[in-house]
Amino acid sequence: MARPYSMDLRERVVQAVEEEGLSRRQAADRFGIGIKTAIDWVRRFRETGNMAAKPMGGCRPKKIVGRYRDWLLKRCRGQDFTLRGLVDELAERGLEVDYRTVWDFVHSEKLTYKKRRWSPASATGRM
């Protein structure tokens, strides 16, 4: 996984642009970084006074939580369902989520979403 550039390098690039008068393109060439990277660092420094790396990666918070989670667990354990049907039912309750979000929830909770097949009672004798 990629890591952020060091603060030392960031400081040297910004210093070269701000104090030495280099263009961002020249500073990028001098320090062996991408032009867009130098532009972003200098812009961030000018706007905020800070050039530290922004947080990378991490997990996004789950959308199906609280009362929606409780309702969905009860709903899935109570009767057969389809994922698309659950998406629609959640939308009716005020939570807009997509198919994949519901699939992730069902999978993480180890719920089965396949419908049981209906079959007629078998005949008692041969014909």
N, C-alpha and C positions, 0 to 999 in steps of 0.2 A: 504494500500500500504506500502511496506517496506521502511524503512528510512535508510540512511547511518549511520554507527557507528560513535560515537562522536570522535572528534579530540583528546580528552584526552585519550581515550582508545587506539587509534592508536599510540599515542606518547608513552604510557606505554609499548605497545607490542614491538615497534621498539627499545625502550630504553633497554628492557630486553634482546633482542637479541644482539644489538650492544655493550652495555656497560657491561651487566652482563654476557654475554657469553652463554646465553641459546640458545638451538636450536629453530628453529621456531616451531617445534612440541611441545616442552616443554612450550614455551610462549603461544601457542594456548591453551594448557591444563590449564595453570595457569589462564588465563583470560577468559576461557569459550567461545572461538570463534573457528571457523573451521580452520583446518590446512591450507587449501588452502588460506583462508583469511589472515592468518599470513604470509604465503609465499609471497602473492601478495603485502602486505603492505611493507614488508622488501625489496622486489625487487624494488618496486617503489621508496622507500626512497634511495636505493643505486644508482639507475639510474638517478633520478631527484633531489634528496634532498628534495622531497615533499611527503607527505603521505595523502594529502587531498583527499576526495572522488571525483570521477569523476562525471560529470553531469548524472542525472538519467532521464530516460523517455523522455517525450517531444514529440512534433509532428515532423514528418519528413517533409522536404520541399516538396511541390507538384512538380511533374515532368512536368505536362501539364500547362505551363505558357507562357506568352508573345505571340509571333506570333503563336505558336502552339495552344494556348487557343483560340485566335481570329479565326484562321482558323477552329478549331473544332466546335466552336459555330455556325459559319456561315454554315458549312457543315451539322451539325445536324438539323438546322432549315430549310435548303433548301430542303432536300429530305429524303426519308426513308434510314435507315442504320441498320447494325448489329454491335454489339460490336467487333466481330472478324474482320469484314471488316474494322472498324475504326483502329484497331491495325495494320493491314496491310498497310492502307493508311498513318498512322503516320510513320511507318517504311520507307515507300517510301520517306517521307519528311525528314528523318534523325533522328527521335525520336523513340528509342526503348523502348516501354512500354509493360506491360502485360495486359491481359484481365481485371484483377481486377482494375488496375489503371484507365482504360477507364471507367469501370463500376462506380467507385467512382466519376469520373468527371461528367458523365452523370447524376448520382443520385444527386450530389450536385447542379448541374445547373437545376435540375427539368426538364430534357429533356426526351421525350418519345422515346424509341428505338424499339418499336414494329412496325412491318410493317403493313401498312393498307392492308386489304384484298381486292383483286380485285374481283369484282363480275360483271357478265354480266348484261346488261340492262334487266329489267323484261319485259315479254311479255305483250302486251296491252290487250289481251283477253284470254278467256279460250279456250282450245283445245278440 
